[in-house]
Amino acid sequence: MPPAPRIAPSILAADFARLGDQVREVVAAGASVIHVDIMDGHFVPPLSMGPQVVSALRDLDLGVELDVHLMVERPERHVADFARAGAHNITVHAEATPHVHYAVQQIREHGCTAGVAVCPSTPLDVYRELEVDLALCMTVNPGWGGQVYIPASDDKVRRLRALLGDGPQLEVDGGIDAETAGPAAAAGATLFVAGSALFGAPDPAEAYRRIAAAAGV
């Protein structure tokens, strides 16, 4: 059986002036994993946050997993810092390094589970060459929140689930809301990153519950 479905609120869309309160709110609504997007201004144009934010989330001591998504070039250079900061899972992009296998090794050697992400235009063959704990299928082009879910993603998720089998988490990231989570779940996704649809809502906790219901959580 595939892993049980879960929603991963993405703090990229949160109000950083009250980040702790917003994270506590979605955890109270049922979230057991928080997604942290790290962007370097090179692999994707925007800049985001660093290990200090991961440390701050760890120090909240909320009993959640910290799912760190490295949208950075040569991510293997940064694995140790994020592992020390408290990451539970670290995901790197197949397109961001010529040494994906080495990056996965580094992640595991630092005590974290290892994920590999692919952009919408990237073929899925990389997963035939790797053993991953998590496969992240980007359902928008990475770098910006608030984008619209790419409709062809459902078929790509379905093909990726068939390739992976039942074991690894299959994460989807981009445009996930109460309308898109259901079809993505039906295609085989098990971990749903929700940012703008959740923290951009008047009531993030209620938005979390709607997305979770759609995904079968």
Phi, psi and omega in degrees: 000141174295162177301155177295142182291145177216153175259136179243094178301132181262118183286355176303330182264002184281166174274108187289345176290340178221045184301314182301316181295319181292322178295316178300324182295315181285330175294319177297331179281348176132355183294135177243001179216139177242132184262132183237115181268122179250119184232139192252000183077003180239298178297319168233149186298320184287159168256148176231253191230176183230195183300333182299325179291320177298317177299319180296320177294319177301318184288346173293337175056053183263000178074024180253159173278144177253113185259103187262124183250105183273099173266065186223152174288144180048060186298338181300339179288343188246355184303312185300319182297317182284328175296315179296329181288342177122010178298143173263316175238140174235126180247132177245159179268135177301330184278349192265355182206145173282357186237059183296318181299317178297319179299317178298317176301315180301317181300312182291323179296336178265012170086014181249159168282155190244129175242153173231131182252152172230143175285166184303328183270358184274129176297161184273000187299335181304328182287345175287340185259359187227153167252115184241155172274336183212136174244123182254115177261108178293129182253008164217172172285130190292149173131330185226137173281166174082009179280164180272134178306131179283118186304326181292351182297327182301317180292322179294319178298318180298317179293323180292319178298319179297323180289319184285330192079197187276344192291296189289157168295141173242109185260142173239141188216116176126114178072020182278125177211192184292342179270324185268339183296322181297307177299323178295321177296317179297331179281344176126001178291148180232346179228124192240111179277121180235122182244277184299322181293342182257297183283344175275355181276153177301327180232091183302325180295317178292321177298320177302314183296323179293316179295318179299318179297319180296326181275355180080025180287000000 
